[in-house]
Every structure is written in C-alpha cells, then in structure tokens.
Amino acid sequence: MYTLYIIRHGETDFNAAGKIQGRGIDSSLNERGREQAELFWRNYSPDLFDVVYCSTLKRTRQTIHCYIDAGLPCMELAALDEFNWGEVEGQPYTVYADTYRDIIREWTAGNYDRAPLKGESPAQVALRQRDALQMWRSQPARRILVCMHGRALRLMLCQLTGLPLSEMESFTHTNLSLYVVDWDGESGRIRLRDDRRHLSHVGSL
C-alpha cells in the first residue's frame, strides 16, 4: 500500500489576481505562497515521507524546497504539470467565465476530448499522468509527497480513486490544501480531503 500526500502549490500573483495560469505560465510563489509553504513544512515533518515529486513548473518546486533542502530525494515529472489552458492563459477568469462554464459542463457530461483553443483536453492530461502512476508503482518508496496544480490534481484524484473524469469538480482545493490517499497501485481511498488545518496552525506531525 502506498500513501500519497498530494498538495497544490502555494499562492502566486496569478492566483491572487484571479488569472488563469496553466501549464504555459511558469510563475513563482508570492509572499503568501511562501508563507503557506512554510506552514506546511512546520506541520508535516520530512520523516513522514520517503520521496518527493513535483511538476516541472517552479511554483511546485518552490513549495516543497524545504523537503529537498532536508535531503529528501525529489523528482520533477512533466506528467504532473498543470492543465494547458491554451490561448486564455494569463487572462482574468472573469473575461473567460462563460466559455469556462461551458467547457466544465461538457467535461461533466463526459466529453473529455473538449479542449480550450490551443490547449489540452482532460483525456490528454489523464494520459500523460499515467506516466507518474507507473513510476510510483515501480519504486520501493511507499510514503510519497506530491506537489502539483489545481486542475491536474482533480484529474489525478479521479484516476487514483477510479472515478470517471466527469467527477473532477467534486475535488475541491485551494493553494496548499492537502489530500491523503491510500493507494494499492490500482485503486485508492481518500483518507484526508482538501485539508487546510496546517494553514492556520503551527505544529509538527
């Protein structure tokens, strides 16, 4: 059995401004995001994990840099990169709101091939995420910390729990919230869902 601790990266200026980031924008954490990363570090000891994985976008590596500095092995995987929102990346959500809602409705109805203009579809992202699943299955590490992105996290949780991608909206999240999943390599059970307690409590687990 594997235990996956999956977190979304800390806040960036794009998050704070309500702008779409996506895979094509390699933004850094802002001051609040760095504070969130520090709070997670103070509450979750590196002794809890055997290995750390993050995407190739620097906001994820910045979020877990304390674990890397503490000596935990870390691997960057393109499979964990954020969903590519294509031409709308960098725009405020308010500008794209109607089209965004239409796309979400299609995904919820099962049209996983619908993609934003010049972007990715859920089916494409789920396919590349399987590289990460295969890597986790093939290694001896059992306690895995994963830092990734909001939309990609929703799709990954569908795959880990065996739910159809149409259920992705059921997985709520915010910057630096945590999911803990017990996973046997094929199917998983969520033990902790969208947990944010570490963001308001300084301690050590």
Secondary structure as GFF3:
##gff-version 3
##sequence-region A 1 205
A	DSSP	beta_strand	2	8	.	.	.	ID=ss1
A	DSSP	alpha_helix	13	16	.	.	.	ID=ss2
A	DSSP	alpha_helix	31	43	.	.	.	ID=ss3
A	DSSP	three_ten_helix	46	48	.	.	.	ID=ss4
A	DSSP	beta_strand	51	54	.	.	.	ID=ss5
A	DSSP	alpha_helix	58	63	.	.	.	ID=ss6
A	DSSP	alpha_helix	65	69	.	.	.	ID=ss7
A	DSSP	beta_strand	74	76	.	.	.	ID=ss8
A	DSSP	three_ten_helix	78	80	.	.	.	ID=ss9
A	DSSP	three_ten_helix	86	88	.	.	.	ID=ss10
A	DSSP	alpha_helix	93	108	.	.	.	ID=ss11
A	DSSP	alpha_helix	122	137	.	.	.	ID=ss12
A	DSSP	beta_strand	143	148	.	.	.	ID=ss13
A	DSSP	alpha_helix	150	161	.	.	.	ID=ss14
A	DSSP	three_ten_helix	165	170	.	.	.	ID=ss15
A	DSSP	beta_strand	178	183	.	.	.	ID=ss16
A	DSSP	beta_strand	188	195	.	.	.	ID=ss17
A	DSSP	three_ten_helix	197	199	.	.	.	ID=ss18
###
